[in-house]
Amino acid sequence: MRKVVKFLAAVAAIAVAAGVQQKAEAAFVGVPMGLRGAIHYIKFDQPTLAPMAFTIFCLKYKDECKPRPQRIVFRGGRLKLTAERMAQMQEVNQRVNTAIRPEANLEGLRGEKWLLHPASGDCNDYAVTKRHDLIAKGFPARSVLLSEVVTSWGEHHLVVVVRTFSGDLVLDNLSGHIMPWSKKPYRWVRIQSPKNPNYWASLGDRAV
């Protein structure tokens, strides 16, 4: 009888462990590929001009563009990816994607107005809102960067990159999943500097 009880307890423990593992894997949708094997980091290339709409955004939202004081040891601006931080990123990504109603900008550069928490907007509004909300949750500004990319259909697009020691992860209004930057089908154009959000840099080879 004792052997049977021990056997059943062992089976139950395995089942519980499997359930926990499945929940953990579900929480990291798209991320395990970036966490297994080689970790791909974004390579900052040459300094470049910030998008004009970003400059206007900074005039409107001055606090969003203030350089934050850095620690003595900068460590490249990356943070440790924990289950809590991953859950926070997923919550922000999903909530903002749902809260803002998609509205295409049909006026080109003249119509770009990067806004925080608008009722409707385009990719720029999603990205700046997510960055704002992550920093409000305690993410260091040096680790949460806006990045301009070009989609496979040739459209310029703005996303948020969170730089972690487990890889650089992307929050995107075109996807409900948070993915490593190297897995996104984009041509990467430029990104904010982790040392100063007002400075931008072009991006190097995604294979680095």
Steps between C-alpha positions, in 0.01 A plus 500: 500500500782736588663428166176585320466828694860592422446417135185713480676787677786480253259503206319803648828682551600436139160625380530818707852560374383451143218748554738758642735448208217544249390823670857627497536419132165666425615814680811518282331469159758569232781553751641148554653503152697804604595353835626169363833483322674814376365828634470775242558856612437813299821658376495879513672646197554868414320795664213618284223759505190430706167489314356848462172389660699380803651849543150649498388229745779603739388862488150391598600236757824632650516241779504216245830620359688598814834320534483293819804490731700185435661273755876499533512161328293537185519134387367580156154600619365145517278361775450152639196334347285357780158336488353813661651732240390273218145501638509880523616530140225267381238689699609835356529366146154343504328784685632776274435295185139466613448850641603697191278469195708464181483811283724534197686825441408600146688834505855367513761687705271801534241288678735331747397593855651267756253497791485325837185294565288631211163342427621422149832518323772331301814302588678808639230555762506134604879505537538821702212397726657159570836656576335750736306226681802270540710780648209584733516137619865542594680392184815711457471740206840389371355151442175604325571652161298611201617357170406575140474207261375432149245223452516236227244703303715815516324698772692689768393372841581581864547234771634478856817305575567381856868418544561204733789269573284225345476688171336809354121459497243682287157633596301556182144609429496260202542201730370381835823307557823642637784374283880528474597777261693253280176308434304799372474525118604865492780709360634689800567869437578689821453484876524724806829508684487337845721776640276785388147457356544813286782339301440232239729258319479292186501123549764250401462143371221310680724189512741669744 
